[in-house]
Amino acid sequence: MDLLLDSFISAILLLKSLDAELYAIVLVSLKVASSSTLIASFIGIPAGFAIAFKEFPGKRTVITILNTLLALPTVVVGLFVYTFISRRGIFGPLDLLYTQKAIVIGQVILIIPIVTTFTIAAISHIDDRYRKTAITLGATTLQTAVLIFREGRFGIMAAVIASFGRVIAEVGISMMLGGNAKGFTRTMTTAMALEYDKGEFILAVALGLILLTISFTVNLFFNYLQGRARV
Amino acid sequence: MLFGIKNLTKVYGGRKVLDIPELTLEKGKVYGLLGPNGSGKTTLLEILSFLLPPTTGKIVYDSRKVDFSESFLRGLRTEVIMVEQQPILFTTSVYKNVEFGLKVRKKPKKYRKKIVHEVLDLVGMRGFAEASAHKLSSGETQRVAIARALACSPKVIMFDEPTSNVDVENQIAIEGILRDINVRKGISVILATHNRIQATKLSDRIVFLFNGKPASSIYENIFSGLVRTDGGGNTYCLIHDKVRLVVWTDKTGYVKISVNPEMIKIFPAREVSSGDHGFVGRVIQLTDEGGDVRALVDIGIPISVLIGREEYKKAPILTGERVALVCPPESIEVM
């Protein structure tokens, strides 16, 4: 208990001292997680919308596969991407391994199923009367789709929040593809793992506090947006 | 001619829910589509507002044969709008809801503003323009939905049970709006309702629907019951194990029956001795219906009786009073 309390107090002092190393780690984490979330959203939201909105053969199978991919372990994604970008892999010459780009690639693969399935759920649960009303008021298919997208925006926001939460907290991909290089690919979670290995809990606890604060702030921001949008 | 329908059917899961051999609706009129729940009113409205293709049949709208291809329908949908029984408003302000149809028609902003205010005035909702649409009561929602449809300047508006979920105040307001839009704006109105009084009050013509088919008149007092024959050879229908109505039928087992309210005789309870066709009950409601009086009597089941004005004057009854009813077998149709 003393260890936790001491670490906690020291972590607060470290945060107050504006330690450069600490903030570099936080910045890398935010940059990588934001990039992955943005790219996955650009792919996953339209894909989810199209799957939910359109009827096509094999739709159920696609949804089942996506649901299965929700349980994808980060180490599996790490291994999978590693085989492509390692020196002997087909993308080896691009020198992606142990870069932030490598982490982003892995994280995008990890969260595309999350964004897509959450978007499918959000769009599928929208009352069919919205579609009928838009059509009877003379809307084209595209205008109807835009309206449905607007009505499903809270669910889609939830998809983005969940995805961001998943990538900012993951450690497997960042470690395997980023390599935990100080100042380059060291993220909050990889740094925490390293500090734990070294038996240095202060930085680990400080990073943990920052991680939770970021998640809380992001959720607070989206809640605020949702509240405004519902008016 | 507004709509011409020939051999129209709609089948859902192997069940024919609509079967109309022929129906013609004229322009500029208010049509009441009258029938009990499940008679196919909503399905017919959805087909006529081009939201649902029929399974078979031909529809002519405004001298144009409808081919139900998406590109063809888009043009027609700008002229025909349906307001649903429980309309849904978009998650935004009342103003933006009403503006939607004009926006998708790419009307200029200034014009949109003018029309939105005009139609909100017409339905008495101008003061709610900036209100959040999802915070309105069901009556207000219905009025905004009507304004949203009117903003598109349609030639025809279909209303599906427009007052079924609203309070009396809104019901009166909505009925006034329906009359107004037909008389002042010349919009043809097709109104689906199961309320006979409302249909009579608002419509120029009434189309009766029963079990998906046009009927010569509305079936009322519809009950499910079991047909049996007693020791004396009389065939009767037992409803809810309470009421025995003598019927003329060869059918057996569970059936649906309809009792014609105009053919039921009603007397003060003391004047009648209980017979095969007689029941004693209590009057629970009296309403004026275009000169006649409609009495709702509880005889174990609620049954509606239509009494002629003169007949009523001769033997007036009051709510709460005990009365006797006679339902002759000829007043009962086994369906």
Chai-1 contact restraints between the chains, C-beta under 6 A:
chainA,res_idxA,chainB,res_idxB,connection_type,confidence,min_distance_angstrom,max_distance_angstrom,comment,restraint_id
A,D127,B,I88,contact,1.0,0.0,6.0,A-B,restraint_1
A,R129,B,I88,contact,1.0,0.0,6.0,A-B,restraint_2
A,K132,B,L51,contact,1.0,0.0,6.0,A-B,restraint_3
A,T133,B,I88,contact,1.0,0.0,6.0,A-B,restraint_4
A,T136,B,S49,contact,1.0,0.0,6.0,A-B,restraint_5
A,T136,B,I81,contact,1.0,0.0,6.0,A-B,restraint_6
A,T136,B,M82,contact,1.0,0.0,6.0,A-B,restraint_7
A,L137,B,F100,contact,1.0,0.0,6.0,A-B,restraint_8
A,L137,B,G101,contact,1.0,0.0,6.0,A-B,restraint_9
A,G138,B,R77,contact,1.0,0.0,6.0,A-B,restraint_10
A,G138,B,T78,contact,1.0,0.0,6.0,A-B,restraint_11
A,G138,B,G101,contact,1.0,0.0,6.0,A-B,restraint_12
A,G138,B,V104,contact,1.0,0.0,6.0,A-B,restraint_13
A,A139,B,V104,contact,1.0,0.0,6.0,A-B,restraint_14
A,Q143,B,V104,contact,1.0,0.0,6.0,A-B,restraint_15
A,E151,B,T91,contact,1.0,0.0,6.0,A-B,restraint_16
A,V231,B,S132,contact,1.0,0.0,6.0,A-B,restraint_17
